[in-house]
Amino acid sequence: MHDITIQAWSPLAHGAIAKAADGKGDKRGRQVAELAGKLAREKGVPLDAIIVAWLLRHPARIQPVIGTTRAERIREACQADRLELSREEWHALFAVGRGAPLA
């Protein structure tokens, strides 16, 4: 409404999603990590790229601001720019992240 760009600060949750992929964290975090990991394997990209790609395709045009200074993680996240998520994949990640299917 006011032409303000939303920024997602630390969208990789300080590595929480990656840690959840190793079985740590809460149930919802593990479910997000499981689905994001599956998509990452299918597309041949790191898990972080899937999460950033999801944000880049959000209808609110969110700008992710990753909080890492590690060059490797920055390169991995940048792969999101060339990554295609289908609508079904995007909505599946949305639903698992919110903990309920879309009505």
C-alpha positions as CSV (number, residue, x, y, z in Angstrom):
1,M,0.0,0.0,0.0
2,H,2.9,2.4,0.8
3,D,5.4,0.8,-1.7
4,I,7.6,-0.4,1.1
5,T,9.8,-3.4,0.5
6,I,9.8,-6.0,3.2
7,Q,13.1,-7.5,4.2
8,A,13.5,-10.8,5.8
9,W,16.4,-10.5,8.2
10,S,18.3,-13.8,8.8
11,P,15.8,-15.9,6.8
12,L,18.0,-19.0,7.3
13,A,17.3,-18.7,11.0
14,H,20.9,-18.8,12.1
15,G,21.2,-22.3,10.6
16,A,18.1,-23.6,12.4
17,I,16.7,-25.2,9.3
18,A,20.0,-26.8,8.4
19,K,20.2,-28.1,12.0
20,A,16.6,-29.4,11.8
21,A,17.7,-31.4,8.7
22,D,20.1,-33.2,11.1
23,G,17.1,-34.1,13.4
24,K,17.5,-31.2,15.8
25,G,14.8,-28.6,16.6
26,D,11.0,-28.7,16.8
27,K,8.7,-30.9,14.8
28,R,7.7,-28.1,12.3
29,G,11.3,-27.1,11.7
30,R,12.2,-30.7,11.0
31,Q,9.2,-31.0,8.5
32,V,10.3,-27.8,6.7
33,A,13.9,-29.1,6.6
34,E,12.7,-32.5,5.3
35,L,10.7,-31.0,2.4
36,A,13.3,-28.3,1.6
37,G,16.0,-31.0,1.7
38,K,14.0,-33.2,-0.7
39,L,13.5,-30.3,-3.1
40,A,17.2,-29.4,-2.8
41,R,18.3,-33.0,-3.7
42,E,15.9,-33.1,-6.6
43,K,17.1,-29.7,-8.0
44,G,20.8,-30.3,-7.1
45,V,21.1,-27.2,-4.9
46,P,21.9,-26.6,-1.3
47,L,19.0,-26.4,1.2
48,D,19.6,-22.7,1.9
49,A,19.0,-22.0,-1.8
50,I,15.5,-23.5,-1.5
51,I,14.6,-21.3,1.5
52,V,15.9,-18.2,-0.2
53,A,14.1,-19.1,-3.5
54,W,10.9,-19.4,-1.6
55,L,11.3,-15.9,-0.2
56,L,12.2,-14.5,-3.6
57,R,9.0,-15.8,-5.1
58,H,6.7,-14.6,-2.3
59,P,3.9,-12.3,-3.5
60,A,5.0,-9.6,-1.1
61,R,8.3,-9.4,-3.0
62,I,10.4,-10.0,0.1
63,Q,14.1,-9.2,0.0
64,P,16.1,-11.8,2.0
65,V,19.0,-10.4,4.0
66,I,21.1,-13.4,5.0
67,G,23.0,-12.8,8.1
68,T,26.1,-14.9,7.4
69,T,29.6,-13.6,6.5
70,R,30.8,-17.0,5.4
71,A,31.5,-16.8,1.6
72,E,30.3,-20.4,1.1
73,R,26.9,-19.9,2.6
74,I,26.5,-16.6,0.6
75,R,27.3,-18.5,-2.6
76,E,24.9,-21.3,-1.7
77,A,22.1,-18.8,-1.0
78,C,22.8,-16.9,-4.2
79,Q,21.9,-20.1,-6.2
80,A,18.3,-19.3,-5.3
81,D,18.2,-16.5,-8.0
82,R,18.4,-19.1,-10.8
83,L,16.2,-21.6,-9.1
84,E,12.7,-22.4,-10.2
85,L,10.0,-23.5,-7.7
86,S,6.7,-24.6,-9.1
87,R,3.6,-23.2,-7.6
88,E,2.9,-26.6,-6.0
89,E,6.4,-26.7,-4.5
90,W,6.1,-23.1,-3.2
91,H,2.7,-23.8,-1.7
92,A,3.9,-27.1,-0.1
93,L,6.7,-25.2,1.6
94,F,4.2,-22.5,2.7
95,A,1.8,-25.1,4.2
96,V,4.5,-27.1,6.1
97,G,6.0,-23.9,7.4
98,R,2.7,-22.6,8.8
99,G,1.8,-26.0,10.1
100,A,-1.5,-26.3,8.3
101,P,-2.7,-26.8,4.7
102,L,-4.1,-23.9,2.8
103,A,-7.9,-23.8,2.9
